[in-house]
C-alpha cells in the first residue's frame, strides 16, 4: 500500500513539474520579450527565461521528507532573490545576489544543525556551490543530478540504508530523479535556465539524499564525486574559460575540480578578502595537479600573471 502511494505521488510530481515548467517558460518568454522580467530574462542566445527552476524548487519543497524540505525551502527562497536582484551592488560592498545566497547557505547550516543534522548540515549547504557552477552549461546540472541520484539509489540498496520518516531511503533520490526528468527536456536543448533557485534546490536535495544514504561519510564522499563529475562534464568549456579568462594556458583536471569546488562569485569574493591584491604563483607540479593554481588565483590582483607551460613556443611581441 505504501509503495503504491509513493508511485502515485511520483507520477503526480512528474506531471505537475512537466506542465508547470512549460507554463512558466511561456509566461517568462511573454513577459521577458516585453522587458518586464529584468534579470530573469537575460540576453543569452536571443533571450532565455531564467529561474524556471522555480518549479523543481516548489515540488522538492513540498515532497521532500520532513526536515529536509525545510532546507530546500530556505535555500530556494534566498536563491530566487539572488536570481531577481542579480549583480546589483549593495551598500555592503558586495552584490545583492551574493549576499542573499550567502545568507541562504548560512541559514541552511544553522537550521540543519538545530534539526539534529550536526556537522552534516554544513556539507549539505555547501552542495550549492558545485551545482551552481554546473548550471553554467545547458543540461549539465540535470545530467549530473540524474547520474548521482541513480548512484545513490544503487548504494542505498547495496548497503541497506535505513527508513527515514517511515519512507524507504530510495524515496528521496527517486523524487529528485522524477523532478529533474520532468524539468530537463527544455534545459537540455538550451531553451530555459534553472537559475540559482533551481540549481541551489537540487544541490541541497542531493546533499540530503547523500546524508540519508550514508550519514556524514556518505555525504562527503558523494559530494566529492559530484564535484569531480561536474568538472569532467564541463572540462571542454572550462579549458576555454581558463585560457581566456584566468590566463592559465595548460589547465589540469585538478584546476577544473578546484574551479567547481571554489569558483564563482562567492569563491572569488573570499579570495578578495583573504588574498587582497596579492597573486601567488604556484610552480610545484604536485600542487598544480591538485588545482592550487585555481585555488590561489586572485581575479582582484593588481598584476595577474599568465601561467605559460614550458613547452610553449614564445612569439614575438610584448612579454607578460
RAJOUR-V529834 format. One record per residue. N is the residue number from 1. PSI is psi in whole degrees, -180 to 180 (NA if undefined). Layout:
n:psi
N:PSI
N:PSI
//
This chain:
n:psi
1:-45
2:-43
3:-32
4:-40
5:-40
6:-42
7:-48
8:-38
9:-43
10:-37
11:-44
12:-44
13:-42
14:-47
15:-47
16:-41
17:-45
18:-48
19:-44
20:-40
21:-44
22:-41
23:-45
24:-39
25:-47
26:-46
27:-45
28:-38
29:-43
30:-47
31:-37
32:-41
33:-18
34:7
35:23
36:-6
37:-13
38:-121
39:-16
40:2
41:71
42:154
43:69
44:124
45:44
46:1
47:118
48:129
49:131
50:153
51:25
52:-15
53:2
54:-28
55:-51
56:-38
57:-47
58:-45
59:-42
60:-36
61:-36
62:-36
63:-8
64:154
65:153
66:149
67:-51
68:-29
69:-29
70:-38
71:-41
72:-42
73:-45
74:-53
75:-35
76:-41
77:-48
78:-30
79:-36
80:-39
81:-41
82:-46
83:-42
84:-44
85:-33
86:-134
87:19
88:136
89:138
90:167
91:-11
92:5
93:1
94:170
95:148
96:-38
97:-44
98:-41
99:-46
100:-44
101:-43
102:-42
103:-42
104:-44
105:-45
106:-41
107:-37
108:-42
109:-47
110:-50
111:-42
112:-41
113:-44
114:-26
115:4
116:11
117:-13
118:-141
119:-26
120:-29
121:-31
122:-46
123:-31
124:-45
125:-37
126:-12
127:-16
128:-40
129:-58
130:-37
131:-32
132:-43
133:-36
134:-27
135:2
136:0
137:127
138:132
139:-14
140:-47
141:-41
142:-47
143:-39
144:-43
145:-43
146:-47
147:-48
148:-32
149:-41
150:-45
151:-38
152:-43
153:-44
154:-47
155:-40
156:-43
157:-35
158:-41
159:-8
160:56
161:139
162:161
163:140
164:124
165:42
166:17
167:144
168:149
169:-35
170:-8
171:-44
172:-53
173:-31
174:-44
175:-44
176:-43
177:-47
178:-47
179:-43
180:-43
181:-40
182:-35
183:-34
184:-29
185:-48
186:-28
187:-42
188:-33
189:-2
190:20
191:-16
192:166
193:139
194:-41
195:177
196:-38
197:-35
198:-52
199:-33
200:-40
201:-44
202:-37
203:-50
204:-38
205:-43
206:-42
207:-40
208:-42
209:-42
210:-40
211:-44
212:-36
213:-51
214:27
215:-154
216:-43
217:-47
218:-38
219:-45
220:-46
221:-47
222:-25
223:-40
224:-43
225:-40
226:-45
227:-43
228:-40
229:-42
230:-42
231:-39
232:-46
233:-35
234:10
235:-39
236:-47
237:-37
238:-33
239:-46
240:-44
241:-44
242:-41
243:-39
244:-36
245:-36
246:-4
247:26
248:105
249:-17
250:62
251:146
252:172
253:-31
254:-37
255:-43
256:-46
257:-45
258:-32
259:-43
260:-37
261:-34
262:4
263:-171
264:-180
265:-46
266:-40
267:-45
268:-32
269:-41
270:-38
271:-39
272:-43
273:-38
274:-47
275:-15
276:-116
277:21
278:149
279:116
280:128
281:120
282:124
283:-15
284:125
285:-37
286:-47
287:-35
288:-44
289:-26
290:-3
291:18
292:-21
293:-43
294:-39
295:-39
296:6
297:122
298:104
299:-12
300:5
301:148
302:-38
303:76
304:141
305:142
306:135
307:114
308:121
309:151
310:-31
311:-4
312:132
313:119
314:145
315:158
316:146
317:-168
318:131
319:136
320:NA
//
